């Protein structure tokens, strides 16, 4: 694995002009730049954030003691039933209360609430009551329709340990996975979103994703953000001195590294559970190729096109990348392999990217379709790079000769 950077955490005491550097992978602490304030006056001490974690009881509630604040939290499902066994982590940073609720079993998505304390309490020994209604988990990641307020403001709170890392999707996943006890909240900021040509977004991931398989974590991060394998991402997050996570993960900047010609990303719904991406190439070095789950292809040799993996259990994504184009026509299609419904009821969507960003978004037509039909998405002119959008359903593949029945027997 390439190492583009190390994870750095630092705790800056602004009034004392001190920096405590914590390099977590090496477990070393460095104290640097100690000195007195230039004014000669004694600065006010920095207040360590109050932090407590708890688990909801049978009624879905838990009470946490955060110094001057008593925090009562109720967690329920979308039907209003209390959820027991949910983990609730909360911290008071000075001006804000940050509270995250999540499911260690990953049946529900993690959610976060950020409350400005001055606007919700009368002063010391105040009680704050919060209610969470968690969504059931289906895909492992989900966009938040109502991102919490004060996402930017909490980053300026004194006493927080600021951590940051720059790396690829896989390296980011490897770095963040140990925070995966209840899942996490991710925020794609304005600068990163502008570089990617997408909207600012906030999304949630379950504990099984954040703390589970690194490659799946990386794939879902890419799907939620539009970041690709070789792009470099700078991510920030905030903890207390004990390393307890107190904030979402902020994707602040993205450096694009996209020297391919095209990438097609396929996603779909729960049923049919298995759709497959297919690419038929023109003749390349004397051979015409078919890139699909039975032959994933290669970026470094003919056909210079590659499918990343075969998702057989709903949602995707499957990514098919073309690194080099050869004269002739490329045909890209989606096949309904198995599962209830048809390709027309799958909710399938294909995003088409070039090295300059998102070029097209296509949604499968909802007309009549039979079992195991195809969605012919597009063709590409290998000489000019021109994309022709087809967007049609058919019972046969766009290129004759593919026999799914024979392939099924061997799968």
C-alpha positions, 0 to 999 in steps of 0.5 A, spaced: 500 500 500 502 506 498 503 511 504 501 518 502 502 521 509 501 519 516 495 520 521 497 527 525 493 529 531 495 536 534 492 539 540 493 547 539 492 551 546 491 558 542 492 562 548 498 559 550 501 558 544 503 551 545 502 545 540 502 538 543 503 533 537 500 526 537 502 521 531 498 515 533 501 510 529 507 511 532 504 512 539 509 518 540 507 524 544 511 531 542 511 537 546 513 543 542 513 551 542 512 552 549 512 559 551 508 564 555 503 569 552 507 575 549 502 580 553 505 577 560 498 576 562 496 569 564 492 566 559 485 562 561 486 554 561 483 550 556 477 546 558 477 539 556 471 537 553 466 533 557 465 526 554 461 520 556 458 514 552 452 510 554 447 504 552 440 505 551 435 501 555 429 497 554 425 503 553 430 506 548 433 511 553 439 513 556 442 519 561 449 522 561 452 526 565 457 531 562 459 536 567 454 542 568 449 538 563 445 532 564 443 529 557 437 525 556 437 521 550 431 517 547 433 513 541 427 510 537 426 507 530 422 510 524 415 507 527 416 510 534 418 504 538 424 505 542 431 501 540 435 498 546 442 496 545 444 503 541 450 506 543 450 514 545 456 518 545 456 525 547 461 531 548 460 538 551 466 542 548 464 549 551 459 552 546 456 546 543 453 539 545 455 533 540 451 527 540 452 521 536 447 515 536 448 508 533 447 501 532 453 496 534 450 491 530 449 495 524 441 494 523 440 502 523 444 508 521 448 512 525 446 519 526 448 526 529 445 532 533 449 538 534 446 543 539 448 550 541 448 550 548 447 557 549 440 557 545 437 551 549 439 551 556 439 556 562 446 556 564 449 551 569 446 544 571 442 544 565 438 538 562 438 537 555 433 532 552 435 529 545 431 525 541 433 520 535 429 516 530 434 512 526 433 509 519 434 502 518 440 500 514 440 497 507 446 499 504 451 500 509 451 508 507 446 513 506 445 521 505 442 525 510 436 529 508 437 534 513 445 535 515 446 537 522 447 545 524 454 547 526 458 542 522 463 548 521 462 551 528 464 546 532 471 545 528 473 552 532 472 549 539 478 550 543 480 543 547 479 539 541 484 534 538 484 535 531 487 529 527 488 529 519 490 524 514 491 525 506 491 518 502 487 514 497 480 511 499 483 505 501 488 508 505 483 513 508 479 506 510 485 503 513 486 509 517 479 510 520 476 503 521 478 503 528 473 508 530 467 504 527 464 502 534 457 505 532 459 507 525 460 514 523 458 521 519 462 524 513 461 531 510 464 532 503 465 540 504 465 545 499 472 545 496 472 538 495 465 538 492 467 543 487 473 539 485 469 533 484 463 537 480 458 534 485 454 537 491 456 538 498 453 532 502 453 529 509 452 521 509 452 516 514 455 509 515 454 503 519 459 500 524 459 494 520 462 498 514 466 503 518 469 498 522 469 492 517 472 490 510 477 496 508 475 494 501 468 495 502 469 501 506 473 504 500 468 502 495 462 505 499 466 512 500 467 512 493 460 511 491 457 516 496 462 522 494 464 521 487 472 520 489 476 514 485 481 510 487 487 514 485 484 520 488 488 523 494 483 526 500 485 530 506 480 528 511 479 531 518 476 529 525 476 531 532 477 527 538 479 528 546 485 527 549 483 519 550 482 519 542 474 518 543 471 521 537 467 527 538 465 529 530 464 527 523 469 526 518 470 532 514 473 531 507 476 538 506 480 537 499 481 532 493 486 532 489 484 528 482 488 523 479 484 520 473 488 518 467 483 513 465 479 515 459 472 513 462 469 510 468 462 507 468 459 506 475 453 502 476 448 502 482 441 499 483 436 497 488 434 491 493 431 487 487 433 484 482 439 483 487 444 481 481 445 486 476 452 485 472 456 490 468 458 488 461 463 491 456 464 489 449 470 492 445 472 493 438 478 489 436 484 490 440 491 487 438 487 482 434 482 480 439 475 483 441 474 482 448 468 482 453 469 485 460 464 482 465 464 478 471 467 472 468 473 476 465 474 482 469 479 484 464 486 489 465 488 496 465 495 494 464 494 490 458 489 488 453 483 490 453 485 496 457 479 496 461 477 492 467 471 491 472 473 492 479 468 486 482 462 482 481 456 485 486 451 479 487 447 481 493 444 488 491 445 495 490 452 495 487 456 499 486 460 496 480 465 500 476 468 499 469 474 503 467 476 504 460 484 506 460 485 506 453 481 507 447 482 503 440 479 504 434 472 501 433 465 501 437 465 500 445 458 497 447 456 498 455 450 494 457 447 492 464 444 485 464 439 482 469 442 476 472 437 473 477 433 476 483 425 478 483 423 483 478 426 485 472 431 490 469 426 495 468 424 495 476 431 495 478 432 502 479 439 502 476 443 508 475 449 509 471 454 515 472 459 516 466 465 519 468 471 522 464 478 524 467 474 531 467 469 529 472 461 526 471 459 526 464 452 523 464 447 520 469 442 515 466 437 511 469 434 505 467 427 505 463 421 503 466 418 500 460 416 493 459 422 488 460 422 480 461 426 476 465 434 476 464 433 482 459 439 487 458 439 495 458 444 497 453 446 504 456 451 507 451 456 506 445 463 509 445 467 511 439 474 508 440 477 513 435 474 520 437 472 518 444 464 520 443 459 517 447 452 515 444 447 514 449 442 508 447 438 507 454 434 502 451 431 495 454 432 489 450 432 481 450 438 480 447 445 483 448 448 489 444 453 484 441 451 477 439 455 471 442 454 471 449 450 465 452 448 467 459 445 460 460 452 457 459 455 462 463 450 461 469 452 453 469 459 455 470 458 460 475 
